[in-house]
Structures are given as structure tokens and as C-alpha cells.
Amino acid sequence: MIPRMSYSLYVKGKGDLIAEVSDEQFEQLQSLLVAEDLDDQDFFIDEDTVSFLEGEGVDASLLHELRKVLGLVTPADPFRTPDPPRSEDEGSGFDIEWRRNPGVE
């Protein structure tokens, strides 16, 4: 059985799962991205943010999942998933929200 990761990342407002992340991956994201306040459970992600995260050494598999949601994975990539529907006023980024997975210590 594969152990469950500590946190899940979702497209805010849609609930689409982006990825499950370990404590280490989550702490790295949290330390690099700006939260509006201490209770904030979301982050804005766009192509520039992903490039910044890559430069800071964020886990490659997490970056891949973020790129998939942004539609930045090339069509030749066998892991490509359909781009999420976007409204015209959304721009090129999105908010991700995180949730601690219940029962994970």
C-alpha cells in the first residue's frame, strides 16, 4: 500500500486535485510563496511562479503537476492532462488551496 501524503493541493473554487504533497514539499512551498495572512490556505500560481519555484529547487514532480494544470506541459508528454476550463477574465494563473489530509501524522 502506498502511504498517503500529508497535504493535498486543489484548484481553488473547483476542487480539482492537483497533487498530494509530503510535509517537506509543502513546507518548501509555504516558505517560498506569499500568504496574505496566517490563516491563508491558498497561493496564486502562474508560469512565472513555477519558474521561480524551479530555480529554488522545488521537487520536479510537483513542478510537473503545476505545469500540467497551467497547460504548460507539451502535447508530446505522455502524462499530459486536459487543460482546466478558464474564463476569459482569469488570466494565465490560478489559486491553489491546500488541505491537510485527515489521518496523516
Secondary structure by P-SEA (a helix, b strand, c coil): ccccccccccccccccccccccaaaaaaaaaccccccccccbbbbcaaaaaaaaaacccaaaaaaaaaaaccccccccccccccccccccccbbbbbbbcccccc
